[in-house]
Amino acid sequence: MPSGAIADRNLRRVVAASLIGATIEWYDFFLYGTVAGIVFSKLFFPAENPLVSILLAYTTFAVGFLARPLGGFIFGHFGDRIGRKSMLILTLMIMGIGTMLIGLLPTYQQIGVAAPILLLVLRVLQGIGLGGEWGGAVTMTYEYATEDKRGLYASFPQIGLSIGLCLSAGIVALASSLPGTEFLDWGWRVGFLLSVVLVAVGLYIRLRILETPEFLRLKEQRREVQIPFMNMLREYPVNVLLGMGARYIDGVFFNVFAVFSIAYLVNTVHINRTTALWGVFASALVMIVFIPLFGHLADKWGRGKTYAIGSILLAISAYPAFWLMSSGNIVAIFVSMVVPFGIIYAMCYGPEAALFCDLFDARVRYTGISFVYQFSGIFASGITPIIATYLIAANGNQPWYLCAYVVFAALVSAASAIAIKGPIGKPMADAPAQINAVRAS
């Protein structure tokens, strides 16, 4: 078979492996966030004050983000030293096991304080797994693609976020339709247990992919660095800060609209839980189309420019979106979620992967993008539901303080994205002939 056909087949496998792996990881992670405010606050953190229960549940949600930088550091280090593929297999297994065990966990009423402690431990496992997953999946597709299509191909793992969100929101919405108390009794567990099936499929595909030619060239030339994290800090300190700044609106906007909005619509606007979940589902479904579209356009317009425009549009959308959401009208609520979250948000999230990969060379890329994405996730994502809950309460159950926070994050990200100059260097030369001629099987 011609080497070009082999390379195309390998690229398709890498895209498929990265997409399904990212889908599973995000499904597992968001399933937790979806039920945190409506299930875990009742079953694992019972308190006389419902606000306290919700805040405690969201605190364990935030802990997952605290664990993600650790996962990014561990798997980024070995991904830059040993290889991308082997780390991606490990991250998938860790995430899948942690999620399945959450589905089997006894409640506070059954085992007392051990229940929230065990939930916290499993949430940490989820965070470590996802912390290593995102950087590896993005690096694989970015390094396999040609330079003029890296924005497009690196956006494919990003679609895993929207598919995973579709699956988690859809399954919880279906389970929510169970009669009586069956959803709280056992229905919410189904989504966590289904993760086992998804992981099995993901492992089958990932075991069949090849290492990236760019990393194999590093190995051949013996150019790996001993401690990628230190090289990253020493050589790219400004890029690290710019990447974290750009990431700010991504984490804030996603967690306001995909995580916090469910609890807000249910507890404040008093919308049926199933309706709120279908709103998130519809937004994620639309996003599947727009993520690769904006990834492709970023290759033509420039990734920093595309990201900055998307950030500004997100700032503009915040107040109108919550005004529509607060109306209580079902059609208005769906519009308030689908347009800003399903379409405009994709303008940032689609180009984001390649934008961050542009910040670092191949020696430290896995470590670099993992650190930028996961460490900034602590303040950009992990604590956002807590901040949102506090701002809504401080504003008399009105969303306007929260909207101001979204605008602030968007402006910081727009300025950071405009300042990013990339990519760093040119792609490495093609791997040696013996690598490109490897069997397609």
C-alpha angles and dihedrals in degrees: 000000000000115000091239092057090048091051091050091049091049091049091052090050092049091050091048093046093047093046097049093042092050090046091054094045094049092043090055094044097045094043086067092049092047094056099032096090097036104037115013093049088061103035103035105023107038112178137158091242112063091204090058091050092052093047091051091049091050089048090063086047088056092049088065088061091048089056094048096077088053090053090046091051095047099043094035090055095050092037089059092041104038107015145286099251100059092049092052091056091053095048091052093052094047093050094046095050093047092051095047091052091052087059090055097043118123117234131247090262090056103043105008122218091357088074098066091039092055090044089054092051092050091047088055089053090052090051094050091050095049091043090065097034103064097050094047096047093048094045092052095055094039093052094046095051127083116254095255093053103039094107091054098045095041087054093063095077085049089063085065087073093059095040091047090049090048091053096045096044092042095049093046090047091053091046090049089062091066113118124260117338096336093109092059093037098054114324096092090057094064094075092053094049092049088065089082091067093049092049092052091054092046094051091050091056097041094052088062100054127096131233116263117270090229092058092044089054089052090053093047092051092042091233098139115126123230098229110020093185093061092046089051093053094044098046104030111030095135092047090052091054093045092049092050090048092051090049092057099087093042093060096039097046095044095050094044093052104030102034113017096037091067093057091041094053093045100041103030108023090033096226120159111270093232091054092052091050092050088053090057090044092054091049092051091047092055090046091061088071099041100047095068091037092059091040088058094045090050088062087059103035099034125266098246093048093049092048093049093051090049091051093052091048090052089054090052092049099052101083097041091047095054092041088058092042093052091053091077091223110137096217091047091050092053091049091048090056105034099049101046098029103031097040115015095040089055088062087069101031096048097058094032098090096054091039090059094042088055088063096068141040121239094265092069103013099111091047094042100051092040091054094045093048100038103037092048087048089073093070099019097049117001100061096032096096089050092048090045093050091049095046092049091050092045090051094054093261090309121128101220098099087051091051090053089054090052091051091051092051091048094053092049090051094046092053092047094049093050090052094053112106114193171260102353104234125319128299113276119260117274116284119263119287093254090058095048091047094056115132115276090222 
